[in-house]
Amino acid sequence: MQQETYSVILQSALAQGANKAETTTGLAKLFKTTPEQAAALLSGTARVIKRGLSRDKAEQLSQKIQSLGAMCNIEAETTPGSMTEPANPPPSPVQGKPMTATNDGNTQSRYSIEQFVNQTAERDRGQGTFELEDARLLEINLETEIWIKTGSMVSYRGDITFTRENVLEKGIGKFLKKAVSGEGARLTRAEGLGALYLADQGKKITILELKDEALYVNGNDILALEMTIDWDINIMKKVTAMMAGGLFNVRLEGEGMIAITSHYDPMTLRVTPGNPVITDPNATIAWSGSLQPDLRTDVSFKTFLGRGSGESIQMKFEGEGFVVIQPYEEIYFQG
C-alpha cells in the first residue's frame, strides 16, 4: 500500500496581528531565499510550496510557517493511478521545440533558462543539519559552528566566518603528528548562521551519524564533522623502513554527524574472526573503530618477476568489524 503524501499550501494573507516585514524575513530564512522572493510568496494567490511530504513532515512545515505569522494549510495529494485525463488536453508541441508542463499547467521549452533554474534549484528536504542536495553536494544548515575540510566550501548564504584550525588547539601531541604526517585532514572551523555548501572534486558524499561510536577515516576523505565529534590522528608505524612514519588516518569518536567522500559508490566488507580482509591502502576509505589493521608487504621473488599482486603494500584487517573501500586508487603514497 502506497503511503499518502501531502502538499503544503501558503496563503497570501497574514495571520491577525502579524508583521509583514518580520514574516517576510522569517520566510526568507526558512526557505533560504531572498527577502524579495519571500515577499513574492505573500502576494497574489495561494501557492503550493512543498509537495510529496508525509503527514508528519507536512504538519511540521505548516507549524513553522504559521509561527512566522503566515497562513497555510495542507492537502492530501492524488495518489498515482487515480488521476483522470483533462477534458481538453493541451495541443501537441511544435516539432523541433520540446515542451514540458510546469506546475501551473502551462508549457515551456525543455531547454529554457527557466526550466534549467527550476530543475537545478536547491531544495529544502528537511533532513536536518546535514542535507544532501545531490550525491556530490552537501548542504549544511549552520546554526553554530562545524568543522569542514579546508578548501571544500563552494558557496554559502548568511553570516558565516571561516577560521583555519589552530594547530595547538588540540594540544602539542596532535600538532606534532600533523607536522610529521602531513595528514590530509586540514580542517577549517565554520561559524555563524546560514546555509553552507560543500563538495570535494566531485566525489560522492556519504552522511553518517555516530552514536557514541568510533570510526577510522582516511584523512583525505573527511568532508565535515560536528563539533561534538572528537578526532585524533592515528599513526601506523609497522613498515617504517618503506615509508617515513607509517600510515596516517583519523579516528573519529563520539556522538554527532560526519560526512565522508569516495570516488564512485563505496562498498563495505565485513570482517569476521578467521576471515580477514586485505585491501589496497589507496582504495581504503574507512574502517570500524574496533579494528587495528596491520601493514603487510608483497615483496617476494614473484614480485620481482612480475607475478605478484602488483600491490607492494597492503592493509590486513582481522577481528570483528567492517572496512569501506572504493573502486578507485587515490594515490596518497606509493609503495
SULURKA-V374948 format. One record per pair of residues at least 4 apart in sequence whose ideal C-beta (glycine too) atoms are under 7 Angstrom apart, sorted by the first residue. I is the first residue (numbers start at 1). GAP is how many residues later the second one is. Records with the same first field share a line. If there is no record, write none. Layout:
I=GAP + GAP
This chain:
2=77
3=51
4=72 + 75
5=47 + 48 + 49 + 72
6=47 + 49 + 52 + 68 + 69 + 70 + 71
7=41 + 43 + 44 + 67 + 68 + 70
8=41 + 42 + 45 + 50 + 53 + 54 + 64 + 66
9=37 + 38 + 39 + 63 + 64 + 66
10=31 + 36 + 37 + 39 + 55 + 60 + 62
11=35 + 60 + 61
12=30 + 31 + 32 + 33 + 34
13=58
14=4 + 6 + 9 + 55 + 56 + 57
15=51 + 54 + 55 + 56
18=5 + 51
19=4 + 50
20=4
21=4
22=4 + 47
23=4 + 45 + 46 + 47
24=4 + 11 + 14 + 15 + 18
25=4 + 10
26=4 + 42
27=4 + 11 + 14 + 41 + 43
28=5 + 6 + 7 + 10
30=34 + 38
31=7 + 93
32=90 + 92 + 125 + 163
33=4 + 5
34=4
35=4
36=4
39=4
41=6
42=28
48=55
50=11
51=26
53=4 + 5 + 8
54=4
55=4
56=4
57=4 + 69
58=4 + 16
59=4 + 15
60=4
61=4
62=4 + 10 + 12
63=4
65=5 + 7
66=4 + 5 + 6
78=4 + 5
85=4
90=17
93=4 + 5 + 6 + 14
97=12
98=11 + 12 + 13
99=8 + 9 + 10 + 11
100=7 + 8 + 10 + 15
101=4 + 6
102=4 + 6
108=4 + 6 + 7
109=6
110=5
111=4
112=4
113=4
114=4
115=4
116=4
117=4
122=11 + 17
125=6
127=4
129=11 + 12 + 128
130=8 + 10 + 77 + 127 + 129
131=8 + 10
132=6 + 73 + 75
133=4 + 6
135=69 + 70
136=63 + 66 + 67 + 68 + 69
137=60 + 62
138=60 + 67 + 85 + 86 + 121
139=56 + 58
140=6 + 56 + 58 + 84
141=54
142=4 + 18 + 48 + 50 + 51 + 52 + 54
143=50
145=44 + 45 + 46 + 82
146=44 + 78 + 80 + 81
147=40 + 42 + 77 + 78 + 80
148=4 + 5 + 39 + 40 + 42 + 50 + 76
149=37 + 38 + 51 + 73 + 74 + 75
150=14 + 36 + 37 + 38
152=46 + 47 + 48 + 71
153=9 + 43 + 45
154=43 + 44 + 45
155=42
156=4 + 38 + 39 + 40 + 41
157=37 + 38
158=34 + 35 + 36 + 37
159=33 + 34 + 35
160=30 + 31 + 32 + 34 + 36
161=30 + 31
162=26 + 28
163=25 + 26
164=24
165=4 + 22 + 23 + 24
167=8 + 11
168=4 + 7
170=4
172=4
173=4
174=4 + 58 + 59
175=4
176=4
177=4 + 56 + 58
178=5 + 55
180=65
181=52 + 54 + 64 + 67
183=36 + 50 + 65
184=35 + 36
185=34 + 37 + 65
190=6
198=25 + 26
200=23 + 61
203=58 + 59 + 60
204=57 + 58 + 60 + 61
205=18 + 54 + 56
206=53 + 54 + 56 + 60
207=50 + 52
208=50 + 52
209=48
210=5 + 19 + 42 + 44 + 45 + 46 + 48
211=44
212=42 + 43
213=76
214=37 + 38 + 39 + 75
215=37 + 71 + 73 + 74
216=18 + 33 + 35 + 70 + 71 + 73
217=4 + 5 + 32 + 33 + 35 + 43 + 68 + 69
218=31 + 66 + 67 + 68
219=29 + 30 + 31
220=110 + 112
221=39 + 40 + 41 + 64
222=28 + 38
223=36 + 37 + 38
224=34 + 35
225=4 + 6 + 27 + 31 + 33
226=30 + 31
228=26 + 27 + 28
229=23 + 25 + 27 + 29
230=23 + 24
231=19 + 20 + 21
232=19
233=15 + 17
234=15 + 16 + 17
235=10 + 11 + 13
236=10 + 11 + 59
237=9
238=8 + 56 + 57
239=4 + 56 + 58 + 74
240=5 + 6
242=55 + 71 + 93
243=90
247=34 + 48
251=38
252=6
253=36
260=25 + 26
262=4 + 23 + 64
263=63 + 65 + 67
264=62 + 63 + 64
266=19 + 58 + 59 + 60
267=58
268=54 + 56
269=8 + 53 + 54 + 56
270=52
271=5 + 6 + 20 + 46 + 47 + 48 + 49 + 50 + 51 + 52
272=48
273=46 + 47
276=40 + 41 + 42
277=40 + 46
278=36 + 37 + 38
279=4 + 5 + 35 + 36 + 44 + 46
280=4 + 31 + 34 + 49
281=32 + 34
282=47 + 48 + 49 + 50
283=42 + 43 + 45 + 46
284=31 + 39 + 41
285=39 + 40 + 41
286=38
287=4 + 6 + 30 + 34 + 35 + 36 + 37
288=33 + 34
290=29 + 30 + 31
291=26 + 28 + 30
293=22 + 23 + 24
294=22
295=18 + 20
296=18 + 20
297=15 + 16
298=5 + 10 + 11 + 13 + 14 + 16
299=4 + 13
300=8
301=4
302=5 + 6
303=5 + 9
312=23
313=22
317=6
